[in-house]
């Protein structure tokens, strides 16, 4: 990884979404979003994101992605090997992409992680992304979740929105440029 430069910090306090509508441009070929203590108001909500192409609206760009995870029960019961999660991926879908599944809303439950976005200003190739999230789920287990994919568009992307599948959330989202 190269040198990271903090571009913005967004603090959500009972927010319905965090929209980052500036700072994603041709300055950097890679952007990194760091999520800290993302805690939903609604138990078992999914933390997700979507993008807008320049001059676009609606946060409904076409995504192809894969999603897999490993988890372990809080009580020390069964652990699971990596498993593919077909319900959280997309095949040319336009929904918000889930990054963290069924996040718990208790005071000791939340998610944290990192999303990498590559060459969002490139107008020749698709825009790739990947994330890794640590999630304390509503079912009292910890899950490490991995998502990778691409936005199937060749226009420059300049806006990103983060939200829960239901209700509001608290947390901090920092955006970095990587050089």
Secondary structure, 3 states (H helix, E strand, C coil): CCCEEEEEEEEEEEECEEEECCCCCCCCCEEEEEEEEEEECCCCEEEEEEEEECCCCCCCCCEEEEEEEEEEECCCCCECCCEECHHHCCEEECCCEEEEEEECCCCCCCEEEEEEEECCCCCCCCEEEEEEEEEEECCCEEEEEEEEEEECCCCCEEEEEEEECCCCEEEEEEEEEEC
